[in-house]
């Protein structure tokens, strides 16, 4: 089994003007505690430090945040690298906000294939699907919600837990909690980190 077995054979995805990936593995010398891998985009890059703080002394944190949609030709290659990087007891997987304009059928198929790849690559690792967050723009929020419907359907079909950041954020005041169209202020990030940390604890206890 290789990542090529799961990656899309073709894609109409057009890359962004700047593509990026950021990864950190905290507490790398500590093998006494379980480790969680957070996968996502700039929202993940925003909350990873707060998640680390909330899980300090309990769970070590790694994260990979990227602009790449699951339909990007390089996505599965980079995902494979991250899954190989360390042993993980849990993975929290998100992909969506850089896919708002991606051909929907292509995204649905590639997202499902990403989940299948993670489960095949790390069969003993707990996996949760993290919903994409709402945005300041109502039209974009509707697209995010639509993408989340695919995630929720897959979670039901495969009996996978969900980390629902969307429902927690959507009722909040956009002017108070959002810093721009996509991103959040510290108070909202703390709420997101609390939800993720609680779910990680539940997954590891299970």
N, C-alpha and C positions, 0 to 999 in steps of 0.2 A: 504494500500500500504506500502510495506517495501522494503529495499534495496535488500533483497533476491529475490524479484520478478523480478529484473533486472539483477542481477549478473549472469555470465556464470555458467551453471550447471556443466561443466567440462572444464579443460584446460590442454594443454600440456606444458604450460609455466614453465620453470625452473628458479628458483629464482637466483638472483645474489649473489655473495659471501658476500656482505654487502648490506643490504636493509636499507633505511632511509626515514624519513619524517621530514620536518621542517615546522613549522607554526608560523606566527606572526599575531597579530591583533593590528594595530597602532591606537592611539587616541581613545581608548576604552571608555573613559568617555564622548566623544563628540557625542551626538545624533542629533545635529543640521544639520549635513551634510549627504549626501548620502554616502553609503559604497559600494566599489567594492571588490570582491573576485577574486584574481588571482590564477589560478590552473595550475601547470606545473611541471617541473623537475628542474635540476640545472640551466638551463637557466633562469627560473622564479626566482629562488633563487638569481641569479645574477642581474636581472633588477628590482626586487620589490622595493628596496630602491630608485632608480632613478625615478620610476613611482610615488612613494610617494612624492618625492620632487617636481615633475612637477605638481602634483595635490594638493599640499599643499594649504589649505584654501578653497578648492573647494570640494574635495571628500576624504573620509577616506579610507584607504587601509588595507585589510587583504590578506594574501597569504598562500597557501599550496603547497609546493614543495616536490616531492617524487620520489624515484627511481622506484616505482611500475608501471608496465604496467597495462592497464585496464583489462587484462586477469588474473592478480594476484588474488588469492582467497580472499585476504584481501582488495582489492582496493575499492570495493563498500561500505564495512563497514566503511572504513576511509573517503570516500567521503560523506557518510551519516552524519558522525560526523561533518565534516566541514560545510556542508550545514545547519546543525542545530545550529551551534555555535553562529551565529548572524543574524540579518536581513540584507539582501543584496539588493541593488538596481540594481546591475549589477554583472555578473560573466563572466570572460574571461577564457575559458577552453582550455587546451592543454594537449595532451598525445602523445608521439611518439618516442622520441630519446632513451628511454629505451625499445623500441619495435622493434628495427631494425632487430632482429633475431626471433621475435615472429611469429608463424604460421599466415600467412596473413589473412586467412578466419576467424580465431578466433579473431584477432585484429579488423578487420572490424566490426564484429558483436558486440564485446564488446564496441568498441568506440561508435557505434550508440546507444547501450543500455545505455551508460553513459550519452549521450546527452538527451535521452528520460527520464532518471531518474532525471536529473537536472531540466528539464522542468516540469515534474510531481511534483517534490518536491517543486519547487519555481515557480509556474505558473505566478506570477506577476513580476518576476525578469527578466530584460533584459539579454540576453545571447549572447555572441560572441564566435566564434571558432577561436582559435589562431593557426596559422600554425607553424609547427616545423621548426627550422632554418636549413640552410645548414651547412655542416661540412668542415673541412680542406681536408678530403679525398674525392675524386670525387665519388668513388664507394658508400660510405656511404651517400653522398649527393643525389645520385640517388635514394636510398631507402627512404630517408626523403621526397624527392619530390613525390615519389609514394604514400607514406602514406598521404601526403597532398592532393593528388587527391581524396582520399576517403572523406577527410574533406570537400573539395570544392564541391563535389557532394552532400553531405549531406546538406551543407549550401544552395545550390540551391533548393533542394527538400523541405527544411523546412523554406526557406526564412530567414535565420539567417545571421547576419553580420560576416565578416571575418576580423581578424587582420593578415595581411600578412607580417610577419617578414622575410619570405623566400626570396621574391623578392627584399626586401630592402637590405638584407645581401649578396645575392649570387654574385652580380657583384663586391663586395669589394675585395681588396687585402688580401689574406689569411695571409701573413706574417705580415701585419700591424695591422689587426683587430682581428685576432684570437690569443688566448693565448695558446691553445693546439688544439687537434683534434676537440673537442666539444665546447669549451668555448671562450669567447670574452674578448677583452680588453675594457677599460673604454669608449673609443670613440664610439665603436660599441654599447655598452650597452646603452649609452645616445641616440643613434638613435632609438634603440628598444623601450626605455621608452617613447620617444616622440611620436612614432606611437601608442603605447598602450594608452597613456594619451589622445591623440586626439580622438581616437575611443571611449574611455569611455565618454568623454564629449559629443560626438555626440549621443551615446546611451541614455544618461540621458536626453538630450534635447528632444529627440524623445519621 
